[in-house]
Amino acid sequence: MSDSTGGGESGGITGAGQDTEADNEPPQQALPFPKGVSSEARETSEEEVPPAAKRPKINEEELGQVTEPVMMHGETPGQSGLQQEDPAHPAQRTEESLQCQGWEEVPVSVGGEEACHQNGNGGHDAPLEEEETKPQEEHDANGSAESPSEGQQLGLDFSQNPQMLTGSWTEYSSLPENYLKGCKWAPDGSCILTNSADNVLRVYNLPPEVYSYTWDLLPEMSPALRMAEGDTIYDYCWYPKMNSLDPDTCFLASSSRDNPIHVWDAFYGEVRATFRPYNHLDELTAAHSLCFSPDGMQLYCGFDKTVRVFYTERPGRDCEERPTVVKKQGQSGIISCFGFSSCQSVYACGSYSRCAGLYSCQDGTLLALLPTRHHGGLTHLLFSPDGNYLYTGGRKDPEILCWDLREPGKVVFSLKRNVATNQRIYFDLDLSGRYLLSGNTEGVVSVWDTQTAPTDGDEQLLQPQLRFQAHWDCTNGISIHPFMPLLATSSGQRQFPWPSDSEGDSASDGEGDEAILSPQEIRQDNTLSLWWAGPLGPAAEGNQELNTASVEV
């Protein structure tokens, strides 16, 4: 789903000629799914299960803190990718590390059960100190309707440029043009998932030094797990109720060309199960997009004019087919991205036909088809936390559009960004729905405050509150941490050789008509970066000026 030439993405032929790094059919042996899963997914006995790469200790105080961000694999960033540690060694964040920074634990619901937030509203005027004095039970009882939004709980501060803490770049330098294709925080915030051109999914633990202000000690990050697919990875997603305190919930799904959908164990890096979509000729076909339902019970997969819905507890080929075109009416094209509303039983589909549709979760009925406003096929979309707005972005398209779903077809405002290639450029919203962040082809990250957008009147172009140079190459992925003021960004793109000027005339020198090719004269930057977007601590104030200057536009 990254960059491709011509119509490569829509045709499903991206990545041709790349070396495969895994068999097309990994063995279907894995850890069991969560409770209630059929016996098909439980074939592996306890004796066959490999030793745990990391199983954190659970004490009495932690049993009730399911949102505690726990280091999932127990490795520091300096350790090698597949080294295993003593399963009994604890690697959990302590309460003291939070208290020393004045943070308060906020329950983060990743299954769509969180209270609805008003876009640009939600108590931003209330002081943060008052919220910190409220007990945990009050958060659960009142939600965000009567308490400050999670945007304040995150402590996001975009009055100045974020500070880069660490990243991973050596990992992507061993192969030429091993550019990244996005990054996604785990729902519990314990680790980061990346995709890259070598068809390998990597999981990075959140460095434990981040919990204190000892940022000068942060080494380069190294992946704790590597999961190699057989061909170009089209899409990937976390299980929405993933919690590192419960290894049974730690898994993710990925789809690659000419392969079934694989479900990977995020503790061991092995395939737990596969979902096998077949076309009308009974041939295996690859899904172009993936998304779990908010409760994690279903996996939605996008195909040409079709959505297939698999049940998480039932691996195999059985699925529900939901055509998006019926009697030549509906949403045509390949379904390229999904999004679920947290407040209604509605999901949105974006397609390479440059439009988005709203569907019922119960039976897939088309509820509304938004007008075709984008210049390129849609590659990413997000619902606002209150469910009233839908943000859409496309490839080779200079805009992110905000649609008011209470008036289908109305664009509230647009956000300008430069997307000059077919590559999927992600954008992300914080949990309050206030800040929207996106990178662009030049590596610049823009931050928009949607609270400043007018709610009435004609469509307007919303200006960014902040822009900073995150990478020297295309910033294609950005992900906001679930409950900390941390950003993850990924960069890189496919480079094409350009004709270079030769010193002499090739025709007169008798060397033929062939032009000499040279690499494109832009700096390649294939990097995963971790950024601090909150208030700076005493230990980091000395480096603030240096880090800020390095990312100014």
Secondary structure as UniProt FT lines:
FT   TURN            6..7
FT   HELIX           8..11
FT   TURN            14..17
FT   TURN            35..36
FT   HELIX           39..42
FT   HELIX           46..48
FT   TURN            60..64
FT   TURN            66..67
FT   TURN            77..78
FT   TURN            81..82
FT   TURN            87..88
FT   HELIX           95..99
FT   TURN            100..102
FT   TURN            119..120
FT   TURN            124..125
FT   HELIX           128..132
FT   HELIX           136..142
FT   TURN            143..145
FT   HELIX           150..154
FT   STRAND          163..168
FT   HELIX           170..172
FT   TURN            176..177
FT   STRAND          180..185
FT   TURN            187..188
FT   STRAND          191..196
FT   TURN            197..198
FT   STRAND          200..205
FT   HELIX           208..211
FT   TURN            212..213
FT   HELIX           215..217
FT   STRAND          225..228
FT   STRAND          233..238
FT   TURN            240..241
FT   TURN            244..245
FT   HELIX           247..249
FT   STRAND          251..256
FT   TURN            257..258
FT   STRAND          261..265
FT   TURN            266..268
FT   STRAND          271..275
FT   TURN            280..281
FT   STRAND          289..292
FT   TURN            294..295
FT   STRAND          298..304
FT   STRAND          306..311
FT   TURN            312..313
FT   STRAND          320..323
FT   STRAND          325..326
FT   TURN            327..328
FT   STRAND          329..330
FT   STRAND          334..340
FT   STRAND          346..351
FT   TURN            352..353
FT   STRAND          356..360
FT   TURN            361..363
FT   STRAND          366..369
FT   STRAND          378..383
FT   TURN            385..386
FT   STRAND          389..394
FT   TURN            395..396
FT   STRAND          399..404
FT   TURN            405..406
FT   TURN            408..409
FT   STRAND          410..416
FT   STRAND          427..429
FT   TURN            431..432
FT   STRAND          435..438
FT   TURN            441..442
FT   STRAND          444..449
FT   HELIX           450..452
FT   STRAND          460..461
FT   STRAND          466..469
FT   STRAND          475..480
FT   STRAND          486..491
FT   STRAND          498..499
FT   TURN            506..510
FT   STRAND          517..518
FT   STRAND          528..532
FT   HELIX           538..543
FT   HELIX           544..550
//
